[in-house]
Amino acid sequence: MMSKLRITYSKSSIGYKEDQKRTIRALGFRKLNQTVELDDTPAIRGMIHKVNHLVTVEEVK
């Protein structure tokens, strides 16, 4: 079974580059402090790495 990641949008993307704002949207975020659960894939990991200063991540068992 693939593990999941619980990602919380914890810091506003205002003032950051447009590609980072698009990455936040692509992860499924619409509002600040929103939490989503996504599969732990290399693509998702790469997106998280790009915006890791804006989100907090925890692994879900």
C-alpha beads as a LAMMPS data file, in Angstrom:
LAMMPS data file: protein, C-alpha beads

61 atoms
60 bonds

1 atom types
1 bond types

-500.0 500.0 xlo xhi
-500.0 500.0 ylo yhi
-500.0 500.0 zlo zhi

Masses

1 110.0

Atoms # bond

1 1 1 0.000 0.000 0.000
2 1 1 1.223 3.447 -0.914
3 1 1 1.757 5.775 2.027
4 1 1 0.041 9.137 2.187
5 1 1 1.291 12.602 3.009
6 1 1 -0.755 15.141 4.951
7 1 1 0.237 18.562 3.640
8 1 1 -0.897 21.830 5.214
9 1 1 -0.661 25.183 3.409
10 1 1 0.864 27.143 6.291
11 1 1 2.364 30.330 4.794
12 1 1 0.956 32.641 2.137
13 1 1 2.478 32.559 -1.346
14 1 1 2.024 36.328 -1.747
15 1 1 5.375 37.831 -2.694
16 1 1 6.737 34.569 -4.100
17 1 1 7.281 33.661 -7.734
18 1 1 4.352 32.760 -9.982
19 1 1 5.590 29.171 -10.493
20 1 1 5.453 28.611 -6.728
21 1 1 1.883 29.942 -6.615
22 1 1 0.957 27.544 -9.427
23 1 1 2.587 24.661 -7.552
24 1 1 0.470 25.462 -4.466
25 1 1 -2.655 25.378 -6.671
26 1 1 -1.535 22.131 -8.331
27 1 1 -1.221 20.493 -4.905
28 1 1 -4.927 21.240 -4.438
29 1 1 -4.774 24.224 -2.101
30 1 1 -7.354 26.998 -2.324
31 1 1 -7.083 28.621 1.120
32 1 1 -4.402 29.222 3.729
33 1 1 -4.250 26.600 6.520
34 1 1 -6.034 24.078 4.291
35 1 1 -4.900 20.450 4.616
36 1 1 -4.855 17.832 1.858
37 1 1 -3.831 14.174 1.850
38 1 1 -1.961 13.003 -1.248
39 1 1 -0.154 9.811 -2.241
40 1 1 3.578 9.795 -1.563
41 1 1 4.945 9.811 -5.124
42 1 1 8.172 11.264 -6.536
43 1 1 6.147 13.911 -8.415
44 1 1 4.361 15.063 -5.251
45 1 1 7.651 15.015 -3.328
46 1 1 9.192 17.267 -5.995
47 1 1 6.283 19.716 -5.769
48 1 1 6.592 19.780 -1.965
49 1 1 10.340 20.386 -2.256
50 1 1 9.678 23.404 -4.484
51 1 1 7.328 25.038 -1.939
52 1 1 8.603 23.509 1.311
53 1 1 8.911 26.995 2.848
54 1 1 5.126 27.457 2.418
55 1 1 3.830 24.066 3.601
56 1 1 4.177 21.625 6.491
57 1 1 4.249 17.902 5.764
58 1 1 3.583 14.814 7.874
59 1 1 3.403 11.158 6.912
60 1 1 0.115 9.372 7.474
61 1 1 0.227 5.730 8.484

Bonds

1 1 1 2
2 1 2 3
3 1 3 4
4 1 4 5
5 1 5 6
6 1 6 7
7 1 7 8
8 1 8 9
9 1 9 10
10 1 10 11
11 1 11 12
12 1 12 13
13 1 13 14
14 1 14 15
15 1 15 16
16 1 16 17
17 1 17 18
18 1 18 19
19 1 19 20
20 1 20 21
21 1 21 22
22 1 22 23
23 1 23 24
24 1 24 25
25 1 25 26
26 1 26 27
27 1 27 28
28 1 28 29
29 1 29 30
30 1 30 31
31 1 31 32
32 1 32 33
33 1 33 34
34 1 34 35
35 1 35 36
36 1 36 37
37 1 37 38
38 1 38 39
39 1 39 40
40 1 40 41
41 1 41 42
42 1 42 43
43 1 43 44
44 1 44 45
45 1 45 46
46 1 46 47
47 1 47 48
48 1 48 49
49 1 49 50
50 1 50 51
51 1 51 52
52 1 52 53
53 1 53 54
54 1 54 55
55 1 55 56
56 1 56 57
57 1 57 58
58 1 58 59
59 1 59 60
60 1 60 61
